[in-house]
Amino acid sequence: MRVDLCKAYVHEVLKFRKALNLTSISDADVFNVRFIVPSLAMAGWIPDQGRMLDVGSGMGVPGIPLLLAKPGLTGVLVERRKKRAEFLRHVVRKLGLNAEVYDADITALPSLRVNICVARAVTDEASLLNMFGHHVTPGAIAVMPVPRSHSPAQIDGWEMAGEQSVCLDDSEENIQCVRCYQHRG
């Protein structure tokens, strides 16, 4: 992880948070625990090289932290809100990341030909897997944080490859699950 670039990313989010309604969090340490740590928990499932689609990228979570942790990835950040997409373009330029930003609804885009898909809090697992299906190459993976209580999604063409519990701090309430699916289509 490129710590200096991660700090610069957090700084940019906090600088523009009110103007663009990115987050209510104003403290960098809280932001790191709430957004950076869970994003990096996904990194263990993600290869070092490839095209990674982040659907509903918003302020760049989990895509930007994953691009910082895995510099061999090419990011494909999709955010339908134009102002947030402009913020993402700003961050990509400022941090020198290898990423494309689309300000469009994912369902309106032609195939993006990716082999890694990520998302956070956009919609349920099944809907995400269906959204990803049009954009993936054979053997692609989808990695996403999900509530521990949710059963794995059963979607044609996708098979669960594994899951891992991640503790965000010392409390039992802050354990989430990271689930990985592989596309078999």
C-alpha positions as CSV (number, residue, x, y, z in Angstrom):
1,M,0.0,0.0,0.0
2,R,1.3,3.4,-0.9
3,V,0.7,5.1,2.4
4,D,1.5,8.7,1.2
5,L,-1.0,8.3,-1.7
6,C,-3.6,6.9,0.7
7,K,-3.2,9.9,3.0
8,A,-3.5,12.2,0.0
9,Y,-6.7,10.3,-1.1
10,V,-8.3,10.6,2.4
11,H,-7.3,14.3,2.4
12,E,-9.1,14.9,-0.9
13,V,-12.3,13.1,0.3
14,L,-12.4,15.1,3.5
15,K,-11.6,18.4,1.6
16,F,-14.6,17.9,-0.8
17,R,-16.9,15.9,1.5
18,K,-19.4,18.7,2.2
19,A,-19.4,20.3,-1.2
20,L,-20.1,16.9,-3.0
21,N,-22.0,15.2,-0.1
22,L,-19.3,12.4,-0.1
23,T,-19.4,11.4,3.5
24,S,-20.5,12.8,6.9
25,I,-17.2,11.7,8.4
26,S,-14.7,14.5,9.0
27,D,-12.0,12.6,10.9
28,A,-9.2,10.8,8.9
29,D,-8.8,8.1,11.5
30,V,-12.6,7.3,11.5
31,F,-12.6,7.4,7.7
32,N,-9.7,4.9,7.6
33,V,-11.5,2.5,9.9
34,R,-14.9,2.8,8.1
35,F,-13.7,2.8,4.5
36,I,-10.0,2.1,3.9
37,V,-9.7,-1.0,6.2
38,P,-12.7,-2.8,4.7
39,S,-11.6,-2.0,1.2
40,L,-8.2,-3.4,1.8
41,A,-9.8,-6.5,3.4
42,M,-10.9,-7.3,-0.2
43,A,-7.4,-7.1,-1.6
44,G,-6.5,-10.7,-0.6
45,W,-9.0,-12.0,-3.1
46,I,-7.9,-9.7,-5.9
47,P,-5.0,-10.5,-8.3
48,D,-2.1,-8.0,-8.8
49,Q,-2.9,-7.5,-12.5
50,G,-6.1,-7.0,-14.4
51,R,-9.0,-4.6,-15.1
52,M,-11.1,-3.9,-12.0
53,L,-14.6,-2.6,-12.3
54,D,-15.9,-0.6,-9.3
55,V,-19.7,-0.1,-9.7
56,G,-21.2,2.9,-7.8
57,S,-17.8,4.2,-7.0
58,G,-19.1,7.3,-5.3
59,M,-16.1,8.8,-3.4
60,G,-13.9,6.0,-4.7
61,V,-14.5,3.2,-2.2
62,P,-13.4,0.4,-2.6
63,G,-11.8,1.1,-6.0
64,I,-9.3,3.8,-5.1
65,P,-7.8,2.0,-2.0
66,L,-7.6,-1.2,-4.0
67,L,-5.8,0.6,-6.9
68,L,-3.3,2.0,-4.3
69,A,-2.8,-1.5,-2.8
70,K,-2.5,-3.2,-6.2
71,P,-0.7,-0.7,-8.6
72,G,-0.7,-3.3,-11.4
73,L,-4.5,-3.0,-11.8
74,T,-6.3,-0.8,-14.2
75,G,-9.4,0.8,-12.6
76,V,-12.7,1.2,-14.3
77,L,-14.7,3.4,-11.9
78,V,-18.4,3.8,-12.7
79,E,-20.4,6.5,-10.9
80,R,-23.7,7.8,-12.4
81,R,-23.6,11.1,-10.5
82,K,-21.6,13.5,-12.6
83,K,-20.2,15.6,-9.8
84,R,-18.9,12.6,-8.0
85,A,-17.5,11.2,-11.3
86,E,-15.6,14.5,-11.7
87,F,-14.3,14.1,-8.2
88,L,-13.1,10.6,-9.1
89,R,-11.3,12.0,-12.2
90,H,-9.7,14.6,-10.0
91,V,-8.4,12.0,-7.6
92,V,-7.2,9.7,-10.4
93,R,-5.2,12.6,-11.9
94,K,-3.9,13.8,-8.6
95,L,-2.7,10.4,-7.5
96,G,-1.5,9.3,-10.9
97,L,-3.7,6.2,-10.9
98,N,-4.2,4.0,-14.0
99,A,-8.0,4.3,-14.2
100,E,-10.9,5.3,-16.4
101,V,-14.0,7.0,-14.9
102,Y,-17.5,6.7,-16.4
103,D,-20.3,9.0,-15.4
104,A,-23.1,6.6,-16.4
105,D,-25.4,4.0,-15.2
106,I,-23.6,0.6,-15.4
107,T,-26.6,-0.9,-17.2
108,A,-26.3,1.7,-20.0
109,L,-22.6,1.0,-20.8
110,P,-21.3,-1.4,-23.5
111,S,-19.2,-4.3,-22.2
112,L,-16.2,-3.0,-20.2
113,R,-14.3,-6.3,-20.5
114,V,-13.1,-6.6,-16.9
115,N,-11.8,-9.6,-15.0
116,I,-12.4,-8.2,-11.5
117,C,-15.6,-6.6,-10.1
118,V,-16.0,-4.8,-6.8
119,A,-18.7,-2.8,-5.2
120,R,-19.7,-1.6,-1.8
121,A,-23.3,-0.8,-0.5
122,V,-24.7,-0.3,-4.0
123,T,-27.4,-3.0,-3.9
124,D,-27.7,-6.6,-2.9
125,E,-25.3,-9.4,-4.0
126,A,-27.6,-11.0,-6.6
127,S,-28.3,-7.6,-8.3
128,L,-24.6,-6.8,-8.4
129,L,-23.7,-10.2,-9.9
130,N,-26.4,-9.7,-12.6
131,M,-25.0,-6.2,-13.3
132,F,-21.4,-7.5,-13.5
133,G,-22.4,-10.3,-15.9
134,H,-22.5,-8.1,-19.1
135,H,-19.1,-6.6,-18.4
136,V,-16.9,-9.6,-17.4
137,T,-14.5,-11.8,-19.3
138,P,-14.6,-15.6,-18.7
139,G,-13.2,-16.6,-15.3
140,A,-13.7,-13.1,-13.8
141,I,-14.2,-12.6,-10.1
142,A,-16.5,-10.5,-8.0
143,V,-15.5,-9.4,-4.5
144,M,-17.8,-7.5,-2.2
145,P,-18.4,-6.9,1.5
146,V,-21.7,-8.3,2.7
147,P,-23.5,-8.6,6.0
148,R,-22.6,-11.9,7.7
149,S,-26.3,-12.8,8.1
150,H,-26.9,-12.9,4.3
151,S,-26.9,-16.2,2.5
152,P,-24.7,-16.4,-0.6
153,A,-26.4,-15.4,-3.9
154,Q,-27.4,-18.1,-6.3
155,I,-27.0,-16.5,-9.8
156,D,-26.6,-18.4,-13.1
157,G,-23.0,-18.2,-14.3
158,W,-21.5,-17.2,-10.9
159,E,-20.2,-19.6,-8.2
160,M,-19.1,-18.7,-4.8
161,A,-15.3,-19.1,-4.5
162,G,-15.0,-18.3,-0.8
163,E,-15.6,-15.8,2.0
164,Q,-13.7,-14.4,4.9
165,S,-14.8,-12.6,8.1
166,V,-13.1,-9.3,8.7
167,C,-13.0,-7.5,12.1
168,L,-12.9,-3.8,11.7
169,D,-12.1,-3.1,15.3
170,D,-12.3,-4.9,18.7
171,S,-16.1,-5.0,18.8
172,E,-18.2,-8.0,17.8
173,E,-20.6,-5.7,16.0
174,N,-18.0,-4.6,13.5
175,I,-17.3,-7.9,11.8
176,Q,-18.3,-8.1,8.2
177,C,-17.9,-10.7,5.5
178,V,-16.0,-10.4,2.3
179,R,-17.4,-12.8,-0.3
180,C,-15.8,-13.8,-3.6
181,Y,-17.6,-15.2,-6.6
182,Q,-16.1,-16.6,-9.9
183,H,-17.8,-16.2,-13.2
184,R,-18.3,-19.6,-15.0
185,G,-20.1,-18.2,-18.1
